[in-house]
Amino acid sequence: MKRAASVVFFILFPCLLAGQTVMGQYEEEAPLRTWNLPWFASAAGLGRADIMTVAGEDPAVTMNNPALLHDLSRFSVFLNGSAQKASLFRFGLVNTGVLRSTNNLWADLRAIDASGVSWRSGKWAFGLAVAITEYYSRPSVEAESFSANQKVYGISFSQDGFLRNWSFGLARRLSRKWVVGFSLNLASGSFETNTVETWLTSGVSIEDKKKAKLRETSYRLGICGEITDRIRLTLTIEPPHPRRRESTSMYHYEAMAGKTSIVISGRAEDSIDRPLIVAVGGRYSIGSRWRVLLETAYFNWSSYQLTWFAEAEDRNYRDALRLAVALENISSFFLFNQALSLTSRIGLQSDPQPMKTPRSTYTALSSGLSLRWKSFRLDLGAAWAREKGSGRSLEAIRSSLALAVLF
């Protein structure tokens, strides 16, 4: 994983900058882009507005709707890579404490973020997939204060981390029209924040470092029904569950003049109560070339709770309902006497965030292409989203490229 962090220099006026109590989109544990990231969208899903519970092209469906494993070839394997950027305004110490920025700052990430394999035999299908599902990176920031052209004070803030998910899926065909699936998901990850203040004239420095290791076990149930030859309906449910967090802290005060060094450390077993998620989807085929896909996902964020060093944090979130629609066109052609198939996609989604204040919603446009030749398929997807409600017009951009081998 490659992380490119923004470095920004501020002019510091401690007496004039009042701390803010409303964090907004990017709380300490918030993933980049959107809170509503329960599953993983590969390049194909990204191109159709993150719809991943209605149709499946690769083993990433193991992490979404495991019933879709029956959509795949007898044997398939895939590898996915992504690049994403997100703009932030309030995060960490920036615009919430003593640091102030007039512009949005950007976090930039690139990674080989998912791979998987699936196998189908008779009425049964199996899948294994692994993906980085959440990023906690923030732009690194630095601020300096000068007197008589001499640096007298400096402060820096950084945060980084991610969550990796392993998913084991099983699907069974009940009849010609109905398939059910179940997946076990094991997630682990970490994140770290670090703040360093230095007073050069007095030789005093303070470092405040916090770390957390994350562990999570969840289950997912998927149902897929072919109502008619043209209509498919799907249901995906993820029950509420805890995310365990083993937290450590280190506070280091050092005064060179007095040769004083004080270290205070702490440890706590914290938890995050993850919400119930229910996704309902549908697909309607128009002839043999066109398909319309719809998905609505409900997130019970009002039940979300967090403890941080054994203290309950105030989140007070609202439930969210994400809506997405996509259109796909399937065509075939010959190139150098080789038969190829091409699927083009376009999608639109409305993605409200859980914060009650400010009420914020991302609107995203996406598009994508899938090119298949014999047993190989190349998928490309991209999405651009803009937020409305915070007054900062935050943006999020993601593009993905995936290669799949199908037998």
Secondary structure, DSSP 8 states (H G I E B T S, - for coil): -EEEE---EEE--TTT----S---S--TT--SS-S--SS---HHHHHTTT--SS--SSGGGGGT-GGGGGGS-SEEEEEEEEEEEEEESSBTTBTTSSB--SS-EEEEEEEEEEEEEEEEETTEEEEEEEEEEEE-----EEEEEEETTEEEEEEEEEEEEEEEEEEEEEEEE-SSSEEEEEEEEEEEEEEEEEEEEEETTTTEEEEEEEEEEEEEEEEEEEEEEE-SSSEEEEEEEE--EEEEEEEEEEEEEEETTTTEEEEEEEEEEEEEEE--EEEEEEEEEETTTEEEEEEEEEE-GGG-EEEETTEEE------EEEEEEEEEEEEEEEETTEEEEEEEEEEEEEEE-S-SSS--EEEEEEEEEEEEETTEEEEEEEEEEEEESSSS--EEEEEEEEEEEE-
